[in-house]
Amino acid sequence: MFQFIINDISKYRTQLMGIATLLVIFGHSVGNGVVMSGWLESLCGLASVGVEFSFL
């Protein structure tokens, strides 16, 4: 079973911010006319999740 430990957020902060940045970039690139493959385009719907990660 998955157990959430709050200290892991600060432990993996750099990695989380990198993922958040990539999600936001992918999300904005589709709106600007960039053509992507199907699985990569599905990541673009997670741009708002990237913003939430940034706030976290």
CHARMM-style PDB file with segment names, atoms N, HN, CA, C and O in Angstrom:
ATOM      1  N   MET     1       0.845  -1.184   0.000  1.00  0.00      PROA
ATOM      2  CA  MET     1       0.000   0.000   0.000  1.00  0.00      PROA
ATOM      3  C   MET     1       0.887   1.243   0.000  1.00  0.00      PROA
ATOM      4  O   MET     1       1.934   1.286   0.645  1.00  0.00      PROA
ATOM      5  N   PHE     2       0.435   2.249  -0.742  1.00  0.00      PROA
ATOM      6  HN  PHE     2      -0.416   2.215  -1.267  1.00  0.00      PROA
ATOM      7  CA  PHE     2       1.179   3.499  -0.843  1.00  0.00      PROA
ATOM      8  C   PHE     2       0.983   4.337   0.411  1.00  0.00      PROA
ATOM      9  O   PHE     2      -0.141   4.540   0.868  1.00  0.00      PROA
ATOM     10  N   GLN     3       2.089   4.818   0.957  1.00  0.00      PROA
ATOM     11  HN  GLN     3       3.003   4.653   0.586  1.00  0.00      PROA
ATOM     12  CA  GLN     3       2.018   5.669   2.140  1.00  0.00      PROA
ATOM     13  C   GLN     3       2.654   7.015   1.795  1.00  0.00      PROA
ATOM     14  O   GLN     3       3.808   7.072   1.372  1.00  0.00      PROA
ATOM     15  N   PHE     4       1.897   8.090   1.978  1.00  0.00      PROA
ATOM     16  HN  PHE     4       0.960   8.043   2.322  1.00  0.00      PROA
ATOM     17  CA  PHE     4       2.373   9.427   1.667  1.00  0.00      PROA
ATOM     18  C   PHE     4       3.166   9.969   2.848  1.00  0.00      PROA
ATOM     19  O   PHE     4       2.666  10.037   3.971  1.00  0.00      PROA
ATOM     20  N   ILE     5       4.393  10.347   2.581  1.00  0.00      PROA
ATOM     21  HN  ILE     5       4.799  10.291   1.669  1.00  0.00      PROA
ATOM     22  CA  ILE     5       5.261  10.923   3.611  1.00  0.00      PROA
ATOM     23  C   ILE     5       5.606  12.342   3.159  1.00  0.00      PROA
ATOM     24  O   ILE     5       6.185  12.536   2.090  1.00  0.00      PROA
ATOM     25  N   ILE     6       5.254  13.312   3.965  1.00  0.00      PROA
ATOM     26  HN  ILE     6       4.784  13.154   4.833  1.00  0.00      PROA
ATOM     27  CA  ILE     6       5.411  14.716   3.594  1.00  0.00      PROA
ATOM     28  C   ILE     6       6.877  15.098   3.372  1.00  0.00      PROA
ATOM     29  O   ILE     6       7.155  16.012   2.596  1.00  0.00      PROA
ATOM     30  N   ASN     7       7.800  14.432   4.023  1.00  0.00      PROA
ATOM     31  HN  ASN     7       7.574  13.690   4.654  1.00  0.00      PROA
ATOM     32  CA  ASN     7       9.223  14.745   3.839  1.00  0.00      PROA
ATOM     33  C   ASN     7       9.713  14.387   2.442  1.00  0.00      PROA
ATOM     34  O   ASN     7      10.725  14.923   1.990  1.00  0.00      PROA
ATOM     35  N   ASP     8       9.015  13.491   1.751  1.00  0.00      PROA
ATOM     36  HN  ASP     8       8.192  13.056   2.118  1.00  0.00      PROA
ATOM     37  CA  ASP     8       9.415  13.126   0.400  1.00  0.00      PROA
ATOM     38  C   ASP     8       9.246  14.286  -0.569  1.00  0.00      PROA
ATOM     39  O   ASP     8       9.946  14.351  -1.579  1.00  0.00      PROA
ATOM     40  N   ILE     9       8.329  15.203  -0.280  1.00  0.00      PROA
ATOM     41  HN  ILE     9       7.760  15.151   0.540  1.00  0.00      PROA
ATOM     42  CA  ILE     9       8.143  16.368  -1.157  1.00  0.00      PROA
ATOM     43  C   ILE     9       9.405  17.214  -1.175  1.00  0.00      PROA
ATOM     44  O   ILE     9       9.858  17.617  -2.246  1.00  0.00      PROA
ATOM     45  N   SER    10       9.977  17.489  -0.018  1.00  0.00      PROA
ATOM     46  HN  SER    10       9.609  17.161   0.852  1.00  0.00      PROA
ATOM     47  CA  SER    10      11.193  18.285   0.002  1.00  0.00      PROA
ATOM     48  C   SER    10      12.397  17.479  -0.472  1.00  0.00      PROA
ATOM     49  O   SER    10      13.354  18.045  -0.999  1.00  0.00      PROA
ATOM     50  N   LYS    11      12.354  16.171  -0.290  1.00  0.00      PROA
ATOM     51  HN  LYS    11      11.576  15.711   0.138  1.00  0.00      PROA
ATOM     52  CA  LYS    11      13.458  15.311  -0.718  1.00  0.00      PROA
ATOM     53  C   LYS    11      13.555  15.271  -2.240  1.00  0.00      PROA
ATOM     54  O   LYS    11      14.656  15.277  -2.791  1.00  0.00      PROA
ATOM     55  N   TYR    12      12.402  15.229  -2.928  1.00  0.00      PROA
ATOM     56  HN  TYR    12      11.508  15.224  -2.480  1.00  0.00      PROA
ATOM     57  CA  TYR    12      12.361  15.135  -4.378  1.00  0.00      PROA
ATOM     58  C   TYR    12      11.869  16.424  -5.023  1.00  0.00      PROA
ATOM     59  O   TYR    12      11.266  16.381  -6.095  1.00  0.00      PROA
ATOM     60  N   ARG    13      12.113  17.556  -4.400  1.00  0.00      PROA
ATOM     61  HN  ARG    13      12.603  17.591  -3.530  1.00  0.00      PROA
ATOM     62  CA  ARG    13      11.605  18.838  -4.880  1.00  0.00      PROA
ATOM     63  C   ARG    13      12.115  19.178  -6.274  1.00  0.00      PROA
ATOM     64  O   ARG    13      11.340  19.638  -7.112  1.00  0.00      PROA
ATOM     65  N   THR    14      13.388  18.965  -6.541  1.00  0.00      PROA
ATOM     66  HN  THR    14      14.018  18.591  -5.860  1.00  0.00      PROA
ATOM     67  CA  THR    14      13.958  19.300  -7.840  1.00  0.00      PROA
ATOM     68  C   THR    14      13.312  18.483  -8.951  1.00  0.00      PROA
ATOM     69  O   THR    14      12.998  19.019 -10.014  1.00  0.00      PROA
ATOM     70  N   GLN    15      13.113  17.199  -8.715  1.00  0.00      PROA
ATOM     71  HN  GLN    15      13.368  16.763  -7.852  1.00  0.00      PROA
ATOM     72  CA  GLN    15      12.498  16.338  -9.719  1.00  0.00      PROA
ATOM     73  C   GLN    15      11.039  16.727  -9.961  1.00  0.00      PROA
ATOM     74  O   GLN    15      10.578  16.743 -11.102  1.00  0.00      PROA
ATOM     75  N   LEU    16      10.318  17.040  -8.886  1.00  0.00      PROA
ATOM     76  HN  LEU    16      10.693  17.027  -7.959  1.00  0.00      PROA
ATOM     77  CA  LEU    16       8.920  17.452  -9.021  1.00  0.00      PROA
ATOM     78  C   LEU    16       8.799  18.756  -9.807  1.00  0.00      PROA
ATOM     79  O   LEU    16       7.898  18.907 -10.633  1.00  0.00      PROA
ATOM     80  N   MET    17       9.701  19.688  -9.551  1.00  0.00      PROA
ATOM     81  HN  MET    17      10.433  19.565  -8.880  1.00  0.00      PROA
ATOM     82  CA  MET    17       9.658  20.957 -10.282  1.00  0.00      PROA
ATOM     83  C   MET    17      10.002  20.757 -11.756  1.00  0.00      PROA
ATOM     84  O   MET    17       9.453  21.444 -12.617  1.00  0.00      PROA
ATOM     85  N   GLY    18      10.906  19.825 -12.054  1.00  0.00      PROA
ATOM     86  HN  GLY    18      11.352  19.267 -11.355  1.00  0.00      PROA
ATOM     87  CA  GLY    18      11.230  19.519 -13.444  1.00  0.00      PROA
ATOM     88  C   GLY    18      10.042  18.928 -14.179  1.00  0.00      PROA
ATOM     89  O   GLY    18       9.756  19.314 -15.312  1.00  0.00      PROA
ATOM     90  N   ILE    19       9.350  17.998 -13.545  1.00  0.00      PROA
ATOM     91  HN  ILE    19       9.583  17.684 -12.625  1.00  0.00      PROA
ATOM     92  CA  ILE    19       8.154  17.396 -14.145  1.00  0.00      PROA
ATOM     93  C   ILE    19       7.086  18.453 -14.345  1.00  0.00      PROA
ATOM     94  O   ILE    19       6.440  18.496 -15.391  1.00  0.00      PROA
ATOM     95  N   ALA    20       6.896  19.306 -13.348  1.00  0.00      PROA
ATOM     96  HN  ALA    20       7.422  19.270 -12.498  1.00  0.00      PROA
ATOM     97  CA  ALA    20       5.890  20.360 -13.439  1.00  0.00      PROA
ATOM     98  C   ALA    20       6.201  21.315 -14.597  1.00  0.00      PROA
ATOM     99  O   ALA    20       5.301  21.724 -15.330  1.00  0.00      PROA
ATOM    100  N   THR    21       7.459  21.660 -14.752  1.00  0.00      PROA
ATOM    101  HN  THR    21       8.190  21.328 -14.157  1.00  0.00      PROA
ATOM    102  CA  THR    21       7.864  22.560 -15.826  1.00  0.00      PROA
ATOM    103  C   THR    21       7.597  21.940 -17.197  1.00  0.00      PROA
ATOM    104  O   THR    21       7.089  22.608 -18.098  1.00  0.00      PROA
ATOM    105  N   LEU    22       7.940  20.658 -17.350  1.00  0.00      PROA
ATOM    106  HN  LEU    22       8.352  20.115 -16.618  1.00  0.00      PROA
ATOM    107  CA  LEU    22       7.704  19.982 -18.625  1.00  0.00      PROA
ATOM    108  C   LEU    22       6.215  19.885 -18.943  1.00  0.00      PROA
ATOM    109  O   LEU    22       5.819  20.064 -20.095  1.00  0.00      PROA
ATOM    110  N   LEU    23       5.392  19.606 -17.945  1.00  0.00      PROA
ATOM    111  HN  LEU    23       5.713  19.460 -17.009  1.00  0.00      PROA
ATOM    112  CA  LEU    23       3.948  19.527 -18.176  1.00  0.00      PROA
ATOM    113  C   LEU    23       3.381  20.859 -18.634  1.00  0.00      PROA
ATOM    114  O   LEU    23       2.536  20.904 -19.528  1.00  0.00      PROA
ATOM    115  N   VAL    24       3.837  21.937 -18.029  1.00  0.00      PROA
ATOM    116  HN  VAL    24       4.524  21.900 -17.302  1.00  0.00      PROA
ATOM    117  CA  VAL    24       3.350  23.264 -18.416  1.00  0.00      PROA
ATOM    118  C   VAL    24       3.821  23.616 -19.830  1.00  0.00      PROA
ATOM    119  O   VAL    24       3.057  24.179 -20.615  1.00  0.00      PROA
ATOM    120  N   ILE    25       5.066  23.289 -20.155  1.00  0.00      PROA
ATOM    121  HN  ILE    25       5.686  22.831 -19.518  1.00  0.00      PROA
ATOM    122  CA  ILE    25       5.587  23.569 -21.500  1.00  0.00      PROA
ATOM    123  C   ILE    25       4.806  22.777 -22.545  1.00  0.00      PROA
ATOM    124  O   ILE    25       4.421  23.333 -23.573  1.00  0.00      PROA
ATOM    125  N   PHE    26       4.567  21.485 -22.299  1.00  0.00      PROA
ATOM    126  HN  PHE    26       4.880  21.034 -21.464  1.00  0.00      PROA
ATOM    127  CA  PHE    26       3.796  20.675 -23.248  1.00  0.00      PROA
ATOM    128  C   PHE    26       2.382  21.220 -23.392  1.00  0.00      PROA
ATOM    129  O   PHE    26       1.842  21.258 -24.498  1.00  0.00      PROA
ATOM    130  N   GLY    27       1.791  21.634 -22.303  1.00  0.00      PROA
ATOM    131  HN  GLY    27       2.230  21.602 -21.405  1.00  0.00      PROA
ATOM    132  CA  GLY    27       0.428  22.157 -22.353  1.00  0.00      PROA
ATOM    133  C   GLY    27       0.310  23.425 -23.175  1.00  0.00      PROA
ATOM    134  O   GLY    27      -0.682  23.615 -23.879  1.00  0.00      PROA
ATOM    135  N   HSD    28       1.298  24.289 -23.097  1.00  0.00      PROA
ATOM    136  HN  HSD    28       2.104  24.135 -22.526  1.00  0.00      PROA
ATOM    137  CA  HSD    28       1.243  25.531 -23.856  1.00  0.00      PROA
ATOM    138  C   HSD    28       1.671  25.345 -25.310  1.00  0.00      PROA
ATOM    139  O   HSD    28       1.265  26.122 -26.174  1.00  0.00      PROA
ATOM    140  N   SER    29       2.467  24.347 -25.587  1.00  0.00      PROA
ATOM    141  HN  SER    29       2.797  23.716 -24.886  1.00  0.00      PROA
ATOM    142  CA  SER    29       2.956  24.171 -26.957  1.00  0.00      PROA
ATOM    143  C   SER    29       1.851  23.732 -27.912  1.00  0.00      PROA
ATOM    144  O   SER    29       1.859  24.133 -29.076  1.00  0.00      PROA
ATOM    145  N   VAL    30       0.907  22.925 -27.455  1.00  0.00      PROA
ATOM    146  HN  VAL    30       0.900  22.600 -26.509  1.00  0.00      PROA
ATOM    147  CA  VAL    30      -0.184  22.485 -28.327  1.00  0.00      PROA
ATOM    148  C   VAL    30      -1.064  23.671 -28.709  1.00  0.00      PROA
ATOM    149  O   VAL    30      -1.526  23.756 -29.847  1.00  0.00      PROA
ATOM    150  N   GLY    31      -1.296  24.569 -27.787  1.00  0.00      PROA
ATOM    151  HN  GLY    31      -0.921  24.500 -26.862  1.00  0.00      PROA
ATOM    152  CA  GLY    31      -2.097  25.751 -28.080  1.00  0.00      PROA
ATOM    153  C   GLY    31      -1.433  26.681 -29.079  1.00  0.00      PROA
ATOM    154  O   GLY    31      -2.094  27.528 -29.679  1.00  0.00      PROA
ATOM    155  N   ASN    32      -0.125  26.525 -29.259  1.00  0.00      PROA
ATOM    156  HN  ASN    32       0.412  25.836 -28.771  1.00  0.00      PROA
ATOM    157  CA  ASN    32       0.608  27.376 -30.197  1.00  0.00      PROA
ATOM    158  C   ASN    32       0.879  26.681 -31.528  1.00  0.00      PROA
ATOM    159  O   ASN    32       1.703  27.151 -32.312  1.00  0.00      PROA
ATOM    160  N   GLY    33       0.195  25.568 -31.792  1.00  0.00      PROA
ATOM    161  HN  GLY    33      -0.475  25.187 -31.155  1.00  0.00      PROA
ATOM    162  CA  GLY    33       0.274  24.934 -33.100  1.00  0.00      PROA
ATOM    163  C   GLY    33       1.327  23.851 -33.251  1.00  0.00      PROA
ATOM    164  O   GLY    33       1.567  23.411 -34.375  1.00  0.00      PROA
ATOM    165  N   VAL    34       1.958  23.403 -32.199  1.00  0.00      PROA
ATOM    166  HN  VAL    34       1.762  23.760 -31.285  1.00  0.00      PROA
ATOM    167  CA  VAL    34       2.945  22.337 -32.295  1.00  0.00      PROA
ATOM    168  C   VAL    34       2.212  21.003 -32.443  1.00  0.00      PROA
ATOM    169  O   VAL    34       1.302  20.702 -31.672  1.00  0.00      PROA
ATOM    170  N   VAL    35       2.609  20.210 -33.432  1.00  0.00      PROA
ATOM    171  HN  VAL    35       3.349  20.454 -34.059  1.00  0.00      PROA
ATOM    172  CA  VAL    35       1.987  18.912 -33.682  1.00  0.00      PROA
ATOM    173  C   VAL    35       2.786  17.841 -32.954  1.00  0.00      PROA
ATOM    174  O   VAL    35       4.006  17.760 -33.102  1.00  0.00      PROA
ATOM    175  N   MET    36       2.097  17.018 -32.167  1.00  0.00      PROA
ATOM    176  HN  MET    36       1.106  17.084 -32.047  1.00  0.00      PROA
ATOM    177  CA  MET    36       2.754  15.974 -31.381  1.00  0.00      PROA
ATOM    178  C   MET    36       2.070  14.636 -31.625  1.00  0.00      PROA
ATOM    179  O   MET    36       0.947  14.579 -32.127  1.00  0.00      PROA
ATOM    180  N   SER    37       2.767  13.560 -31.262  1.00  0.00      PROA
ATOM    181  HN  SER    37       3.679  13.607 -30.855  1.00  0.00      PROA
ATOM    182  CA  SER    37       2.169  12.229 -31.367  1.00  0.00      PROA
ATOM    183  C   SER    37       1.078  12.070 -30.308  1.00  0.00      PROA
ATOM    184  O   SER    37       0.948  12.904 -29.412  1.00  0.00      PROA
ATOM    185  N   GLY    38       0.297  10.998 -30.417  1.00  0.00      PROA
ATOM    186  HN  GLY    38       0.403  10.321 -31.145  1.00  0.00      PROA
ATOM    187  CA  GLY    38      -0.872  10.808 -29.560  1.00  0.00      PROA
ATOM    188  C   GLY    38      -0.562  10.750 -28.084  1.00  0.00      PROA
ATOM    189  O   GLY    38      -1.225  11.417 -27.289  1.00  0.00      PROA
ATOM    190  N   TRP    39       0.439   9.962 -27.694  1.00  0.00      PROA
ATOM    191  HN  TRP    39       0.978   9.421 -28.340  1.00  0.00      PROA
ATOM    192  CA  TRP    39       0.729   9.822 -26.263  1.00  0.00      PROA
ATOM    193  C   TRP    39       1.311  11.106 -25.692  1.00  0.00      PROA
ATOM    194  O   TRP    39       1.077  11.432 -24.528  1.00  0.00      PROA
ATOM    195  N   LEU    40       2.074  11.840 -26.512  1.00  0.00      PROA
ATOM    196  HN  LEU    40       2.264  11.575 -27.458  1.00  0.00      PROA
ATOM    197  CA  LEU    40       2.652  13.092 -26.034  1.00  0.00      PROA
ATOM    198  C   LEU    40       1.581  14.171 -25.928  1.00  0.00      PROA
ATOM    199  O   LEU    40       1.625  15.022 -25.040  1.00  0.00      PROA
ATOM    200  N   GLU    41       0.622  14.124 -26.845  1.00  0.00      PROA
ATOM    201  HN  GLU    41       0.586  13.432 -27.567  1.00  0.00      PROA
ATOM    202  CA  GLU    41      -0.475  15.092 -26.795  1.00  0.00      PROA
ATOM    203  C   GLU    41      -1.362  14.863 -25.567  1.00  0.00      PROA
ATOM    204  O   GLU    41      -1.960  15.804 -25.045  1.00  0.00      PROA
ATOM    205  N   SER    42      -1.445  13.611 -25.111  1.00  0.00      PROA
ATOM    206  HN  SER    42      -0.959  12.847 -25.535  1.00  0.00      PROA
ATOM    207  CA  SER    42      -2.232  13.338 -23.911  1.00  0.00      PROA
ATOM    208  C   SER    42      -1.601  13.966 -22.673  1.00  0.00      PROA
ATOM    209  O   SER    42      -2.301  14.269 -21.706  1.00  0.00      PROA
ATOM    210  N   LEU    43      -0.286  14.161 -22.694  1.00  0.00      PROA
ATOM    211  HN  LEU    43       0.282  13.915 -23.479  1.00  0.00      PROA
ATOM    212  CA  LEU    43       0.373  14.856 -21.589  1.00  0.00      PROA
ATOM    213  C   LEU    43      -0.019  16.327 -21.530  1.00  0.00      PROA
ATOM    214  O   LEU    43       0.029  16.951 -20.470  1.00  0.00      PROA
ATOM    215  N   CYS    44      -0.403  16.867 -22.663  1.00  0.00      PROA
ATOM    216  HN  CYS    44      -0.442  16.361 -23.524  1.00  0.00      PROA
ATOM    217  CA  CYS    44      -0.740  18.289 -22.729  1.00  0.00      PROA
ATOM    218  C   CYS    44      -1.981  18.619 -21.911  1.00  0.00      PROA
ATOM    219  O   CYS    44      -2.151  19.760 -21.481  1.00  0.00      PROA
ATOM    220  N   GLY    45      -2.833  17.653 -21.696  1.00  0.00      PROA
ATOM    221  HN  GLY    45      -2.695  16.727 -22.046  1.00  0.00      PROA
ATOM    222  CA  GLY    45      -4.003  17.867 -20.863  1.00  0.00      PROA
ATOM    223  C   GLY    45      -3.648  17.979 -19.390  1.00  0.00      PROA
ATOM    224  O   GLY    45      -4.491  18.345 -18.571  1.00  0.00      PROA
ATOM    225  N   LEU    46      -2.407  17.667 -19.051  1.00  0.00      PROA
ATOM    226  HN  LEU    46      -1.723  17.369 -19.717  1.00  0.00      PROA
ATOM    227  CA  LEU    46      -1.980  17.709 -17.652  1.00  0.00      PROA
ATOM    228  C   LEU    46      -1.248  19.006 -17.301  1.00  0.00      PROA
ATOM    229  O   LEU    46      -0.566  19.071 -16.278  1.00  0.00      PROA
ATOM    230  N   ALA    47      -1.383  20.026 -18.130  1.00  0.00      PROA
ATOM    231  HN  ALA    47      -1.937  19.973 -18.960  1.00  0.00      PROA
ATOM    232  CA  ALA    47      -0.702  21.297 -17.866  1.00  0.00      PROA
ATOM    233  C   ALA    47      -1.161  21.900 -16.542  1.00  0.00      PROA
ATOM    234  O   ALA    47      -0.356  22.481 -15.814  1.00  0.00      PROA
ATOM    235  N   SER    48      -2.431  21.769 -16.229  1.00  0.00      PROA
ATOM    236  HN  SER    48      -3.085  21.297 -16.820  1.00  0.00      PROA
ATOM    237  CA  SER    48      -2.914  22.324 -14.965  1.00  0.00      PROA
ATOM    238  C   SER    48      -2.336  21.563 -13.770  1.00  0.00      PROA
ATOM    239  O   SER    48      -2.164  22.136 -12.694  1.00  0.00      PROA
ATOM    240  N   VAL    49      -2.039  20.283 -13.957  1.00  0.00      PROA
ATOM    241  HN  VAL    49      -2.179  19.818 -14.831  1.00  0.00      PROA
ATOM    242  CA  VAL    49      -1.399  19.510 -12.899  1.00  0.00      PROA
ATOM    243  C   VAL    49       0.013  20.036 -12.660  1.00  0.00      PROA
ATOM    244  O   VAL    49       0.480  20.091 -11.523  1.00  0.00      PROA
ATOM    245  N   GLY    50       0.688  20.421 -13.741  1.00  0.00      PROA
ATOM    246  HN  GLY    50       0.309  20.377 -14.666  1.00  0.00      PROA
ATOM    247  CA  GLY    50       2.020  21.008 -13.611  1.00  0.00      PROA
ATOM    248  C   GLY    50       2.002  22.304 -12.822  1.00  0.00      PROA
ATOM    249  O   GLY    50       2.913  22.576 -12.041  1.00  0.00      PROA
ATOM    250  N   VAL    51       0.976  23.092 -13.024  1.00  0.00      PROA
ATOM    251  HN  VAL    51       0.236  22.871 -13.659  1.00  0.00      PROA
ATOM    252  CA  VAL    51       0.831  24.345 -12.256  1.00  0.00      PROA
ATOM    253  C   VAL    51       0.615  24.031 -10.779  1.00  0.00      PROA
ATOM    254  O   VAL    51       1.172  24.695  -9.905  1.00  0.00      PROA
ATOM    255  N   GLU    52      -0.192  23.021 -10.513  1.00  0.00      PROA
ATOM    256  HN  GLU    52      -0.644  22.482 -11.223  1.00  0.00      PROA
ATOM    257  CA  GLU    52      -0.447  22.634  -9.118  1.00  0.00      PROA
ATOM    258  C   GLU    52       0.822  22.101  -8.452  1.00  0.00      PROA
ATOM    259  O   GLU    52       1.066  22.374  -7.277  1.00  0.00      PROA
ATOM    260  N   PHE    53       1.620  21.350  -9.190  1.00  0.00      PROA
ATOM    261  HN  PHE    53       1.421  21.129 -10.145  1.00  0.00      PROA
ATOM    262  CA  PHE    53       2.901  20.872  -8.658  1.00  0.00      PROA
ATOM    263  C   PHE    53       3.796  22.052  -8.291  1.00  0.00      PROA
ATOM    264  O   PHE    53       4.498  22.022  -7.280  1.00  0.00      PROA
ATOM    265  N   SER    54       3.761  23.093  -9.128  1.00  0.00      PROA
ATOM    266  HN  SER    54       3.191  23.117  -9.949  1.00  0.00      PROA
ATOM    267  CA  SER    54       4.590  24.264  -8.864  1.00  0.00      PROA
ATOM    268  C   SER    54       4.178  24.935  -7.557  1.00  0.00      PROA
ATOM    269  O   SER    54       5.026  25.399  -6.795  1.00  0.00      PROA
ATOM    270  N   PHE    55       2.872  24.984  -7.305  1.00  0.00      PROA
ATOM    271  HN  PHE    55       2.183  24.607  -7.924  1.00  0.00      PROA
ATOM    272  CA  PHE    55       2.400  25.568  -6.056  1.00  0.00      PROA
ATOM    273  C   PHE    55       2.775  24.715  -4.851  1.00  0.00      PROA
ATOM    274  O   PHE    55       3.024  25.222  -3.758  1.00  0.00      PROA
ATOM    275  N   LEU    56       2.806  23.416  -5.079  1.00  0.00      PROA
ATOM    276  HN  LEU    56       2.603  23.003  -5.968  1.00  0.00      PROA
ATOM    277  CA  LEU    56       3.129  22.485  -3.985  1.00  0.00      PROA
ATOM    278  C   LEU    56       4.555  22.702  -3.534  1.00  0.00      PROA
ATOM    279  OT1 LEU    56       5.025  22.020  -2.623  1.00  0.00      PROA
TER     280      LEU     56
END
